[in-house]
Amino acid sequence: MQVLVQKFGGTSVQTEENRNHVIKHIKNALINNYKIVVVVSALGRKPDPYATDTLLDLIGFPSNHNSDRELDLLMSCGETIASVVLSNELQKNHISASALTGAQAGFITNEDHNRAKIKEVRTERILKEFEQHDVVVVAGFQGQTSTGEITTIGRGGSDTTAAALGAALEAESIEIFTDVNGVMTADPRVVSSARPLDIVTYTEICNLAYQGAKVIHPRAVEIAMQSKIPMRVRSTYLQEEGTLVTASRLQELDRDIPDRLITGIAHISSISQIKVQTKEEAHRLQSEVFKAMAEAGISVDFINISPTGVIYTVPNAHKEKAVHILETLGFQPEITDNCAKVSAVGAGMTGVPGVASRIVQSLTNAGVQILQSADSHTTIWVLIHEKDLNAAVNALHDVFELSGDNGI
């Protein structure tokens, strides 16, 4: 039995017209004799009545809710409704289908409500459904604890659900359907000449996702990578194959890809840079600052540590809380508001000299001030003023010729 996993996001299942596109993709896969697991997100986005954020408004979240356990009961409803709606429409189209909640599909999680971790996927129920049905529609984003409590697995959870099912069922492939035709070289809302990529590695798409590209959740990619299951990122509204995500570009294409130093440009906005300097006991500063941030639940990023101080970033929403904590500890932080992090990602840059130089030169030519920088084997990051975001992303996209034919 060949199994294919297909995941459709909230906008893909939002309207009957959109769901007709979904059904076409399912029919095409059935022609190729697959048994299909379809993972769905909640219908649409706020203010659509069954979108997750709309459901949260019913209880006045975040200022008012009884418990995280009950929050999971509420948030799981959107995906459950979507699974039943799509299953019903498949049956109207003479496709044998059934709907399952995440718990019924075998997802066992820990007890960390609202951000649960998947411990196990028991596939017995899905395999039994396949004895009678060609398609099983599973509510994404959810599972249950070993004691039967409903849990949700955090934002991006439907992608993770699809990847975990692909791994557990040893699927031939996992297809992630979205609003764009694959993984783009940059956000098309920022770079008009951005274009879809034919193929990327797991590592590249993970880095792009962690650095702000929202096409797929990085945890889902990590699961697929560990299980060596290829993924495709495709458009719900087109029949094109989109972007293949796999271990090696060379292995899949069986030919060399010339001059692809950089695969794509990603960005994250609405962050603040915090500098904390000291003339003495620098080791105490380093220890106390990050311990205090961790205890307050503030996520820090872009960390630079020197003998005389630390520099790091936090989301704008956490800035005031972070500053208050630092001042309470006796530090005098220096704040740069409204920053953006721009990242150039590409497996081809490893060991190649001059990449950082090209980034710096292109941003200088565009009049963009670099506030901070860092690099790894496959990613170079720069922190800039948010007002320069469009100029910076377009400058980097241009200098690495990502609009041309050589960026496959």
N, C-alpha and C positions, 0 to 999 in steps of 0.2 A: 504494500500500500504506500503510494507516494502522498506525502502531506505537504501542503503549502499553507503558510500563515500570511494572512493579509490584515493590515491594521489601517483603519480609517478614522481620521480625526473628527472633531466636532463639527466643523464646517462641511465636511464631506457628507455627513448624515443629517445635516440641518433641515433640509427641505426635501419634499418628494422628488423634485427635479434633480437635486444633487444625488439623492439615493438611487435614482435611475442610472446615473453614471457608475455608482458603486456596483450595482447589479450587473452591469455590462462587464466589468472586470471579473466578477465572480463567474459569470457565464463563460468567459474566455478561458479561465483556468479549468473549469469543469470539462470543457472540450478536450483538454489535454489529460483527462483522466485523473485529476488530483482529487483527494479529499481535502476540504478546505476548512481551516479554522479562521474565522473572521473576528478580529478584536475591534471593539468600537469604543469611542469616547462619548461623553454626554452630548446631547443634541444641541449644536450651535454654541453661541456665546451670549453673555449678558447683553441685552435684556431678554433673550429667548427664555421662555418659561421653565424649561427643564435643564438649562445650562447650570453648571456647578455653582458659579458665582451668584446666579439668580436664586438658587436654593438657599445659599448661605444668607442672603438678604432676608429670608423668611424669619430668621432668628436674630437678626441684627448683628451678625458676626462682622468684625471681631470683638466689638465692645461687649457683646452679650451672648454667651452660650454656656450651657450647663456643664458639659464635660467633653473631653476629647473623644470619649467612647461614643457618645450620642452624636457628636459632629460627624464621625465616620458613618453612622447609620444614615444620616441625612445626605452626605456627599456621595455615598455609593448609589443613591437612587437614580441619578442622571444617567449613568452608564447602563444600569439595569433596564431603564425605560428604553434607551437606544437599542439595546440588544433585542428586546421584544418587538419593537417597531420594525427593525430591519428583517428579523426572522419572519414576521408576518408578511412583509412585502415580498420576500423571496418565495414564500409558499404561494402567494397570489400569482407569481411568475412561474409557477410549476417547478420550483426548485425545492427539493426535500431539505428542510432545515429545522433546527431547534435552537433555542436560546438557553444559555446558562449564566448564572452569576459567577463571579470570580471564585467564590467558595465552592459552588457546585462543580466548577471546572478543575478543582483540585489544588487551589493555591492555599498553602499553609504559611502563615507569617509569624513573626514575633509579635509581642504585645505592645509595640511602640505605636500607639494610635496616631493617625494623620501622616505618618512617615514610616510605616512598617517596612521591614525587610523580609523578602521572600526566603523562607527556610527550605521549602520543598514544593514541588508540583507533582501531584498524584494524577496520572493520566488515565486511570481506569474508566472514569465516567465518560470522558471524551471518546475514548476508543469504543466504548459500548454504544454511544450515540452514533458513531460511524457505521455501526452494523445496520442501522435503519435510515440514516440521513447522509447526504453528501456534504452538507455544510453545517458547522456548529458555530453559532454566533456567541462570543464570550464578552461579557461586560469587563472592560479594562479597568485598571487603576485600583483593584480591590481584591481582597482575600478574606481569610478568617484565621483566628488563632487556633491552637490545638484544643481549646475549650469552647470553640464555636462563636467567639466574638467577631463581629464584622470589623474589618480594618481597611484602611486605604494606604496606598504606597507612595503618596506624594505627587507633586507636579511632574508631568512627563510619564506618569505611571502606566498609561496605556501602551506606550512604546515598550516599556519594560515588560509588561504583561506579554506582548507579542513575542519579544525576544526569548523570554523564559519558556513560553509554550513551544517555540521553535526548537529550543535546546532539548526540552523534555521529550518532545515527540520525534526528535531527530529529523526535522523537516528538511526538505530539499532546499528551501529558500524562505526568507522572510521579506515581505514587501510592505513598505511603509508609504502609504498614500497621503499626499498633502496638497496644498494649494499651488505649489510651484513644480515645475518639471525637473525635479532632482535637486541635488546639492549645487548651489550657485557659487560662483567665484567671489561674490560679495553680495550684500543685501541689495536687491534690485531697486529698493526704495531710495537707496543712497547713491548707487552707481547704475546709471541707466544702461551702460554697456555690459553689465554683469551677465554671465551666461551659465547654463548648466554644464556640469562636468560629466563625462562619460563614465569615469571610474576613479575611485579614491581608495586609499587604504583605510583599514579600521583606525589606525593611529591618527591619520590626518583628520578624519571626520570627528573623532573624539576630541581632538584639540580644537577644531573649529567650533564644535558644540559647547565645550567648556568656556570658550572665549566669546560666546555671544550668538553664534549661528543657531537659530531656533528650529531648524528643520527636523531634528531628531534628538532624543535625549541620550546623552553620552553613556548612561548606565546600560541602556539597551544595546548599544554598540559593543560595550565591554563583554556582555553576556554572549552575543553572537561571535565575537572574536575568540573567546575562550572555547566555544563549541565548534569553531571553524565552519559556521554556517554563513553563506553569502547573504547579503541584504541588498535590496533595491529600494531606492527612494524615488517615487514616481508621482506624477500628477493624477489626481482623481478624474480630471476632466479631459485628459488626452490618452491616447492608446500607445504613446511612445514609452520606451523602456526605462527612461530616466537614468539615474546614476547607480552603478554597481559598486557596492562596498565589499572589499575583499582583502585578503592578506597581502597580495602583491600585484601591483599594476602590471609589471612585466610578465608575470606568470599567466595572467588572464588574457592579455592581449598578444602574447607571444612575439613581442617586438619591443624595441627600445622606444622610450618617450624622450625626445630631445629637449633640452633647455627648460625643463619644468622645475625650476628652483622652488617656486611658490605655487601652492595649489589654490589658496584663497585668502581673502582678507576678512577678518571678523572684528566685531567691536562690541563693547559694553559701555553704556552711557550712565549718567546720573550717579556718579561716584565722587567721593571727596578724598583728597590726599591729606594725611596727618603727619606732621614732622614733630618729633619730640627730641630735644637736644639736652645734653647735660655736660658739665665740665668735670664731674667726678662721679665715681661709682657707676660707670656706664653699665656694668654687668647687672647691677640692681635694677636700673631702668629697663633694660631689655627683658629681664625676667618678670618684673612687676607689670609692665605695660601689656604684654601678651597674655599673662595670667588673668589680668583684670578684664580684658576683652573676652576671653574664653568664658569666664564665669558669668559675664553679662549676656552671653549668647550672641555676641557680635562677630560676624564673619569678617575676617581680615584677608587682604589680598595684596599682591604686588609689594612684598616685603623686602626692604633693603636694611641691613644692619651694619653699622660702622662702630668704631671704638668710642665715638662721641654721641651716638644717638640711634634712633630708628626712624624709618619712613615706611608708611604703609597706607593702604586705601580701605575705605569702608563705603557701603552704599549711602547715598545722601540721606536716606531715611533714618540711618543709625548715627549720623554725625553728631547731633546734639547730645545724645546719650553718651557717646564715646568721649566727647570733650568734657562733659560733666564728670565722668569717672576719672579722667586724667587730671583734671584740676583738683578733684578731691584728694588725689594721691600726691598733690604738691607739684605737679608738672605744669609747664606752660606750653601747650601745644600750638603749633603754627598750622593753620588750616588753609587749604586751597579748595574752594568750592567748585562744583559743577565741572568735573573732569570727565574724560572718557579714556577708555583703554582700547587701543587698536593693536591687532595681532596679525602678523604675517605668518601663515602656516604652510609648511611644505616639507615632505620627506626628502626632497631633492637638495635641500640646503645643507644637510649634514656634511661637515668637512669641507665645504666650499667657501673659500675666502671671498670677502668683498660684499656679502649680502647685507650685513649691517651698514656698511658704508653707503650702499645704494639707498637704503631706507632713510638714513640720516640726511643724505644729500637731497633726496626727493622731497622730504618734508621741509627742509630748509628753503628749497626753491619755491615751495608753495606757501612760505611764510608761516609755517606751523612751528610753534615752540614745543620742544620736548622737555617735559618736566621730570621724567624718570624712564628708565629702560631696564630690560632684563632679557635673557635668552635661554633657550634649551637647544637640544639637537634639532628639533623640528619646528620651533616657534620662536619668533622675536616679538617682544611686546614693547609698546611705548605708551606712556601716559601723556595726554595732551589736554588743553582746555576744550571743553565740550563745544564751544562756539566754532572750533576748527575741525570738528569731526568730519563733515562732508568733504572738506578740502583734503584732509589727511587720507581718508579711505580712497578717494578718487586718485590721489597722487600715487599711492602705493599700487593700486590696481593698474595704473598706466605704466609705472616704471618697470613692472614685471610682465607687462604685455599680456595680461590675463584676458583681454578681449579678443586676442588673436587665436589662430588655429592651432598653435603649438601648445596650448594648455589643456589638452585632451581631458 
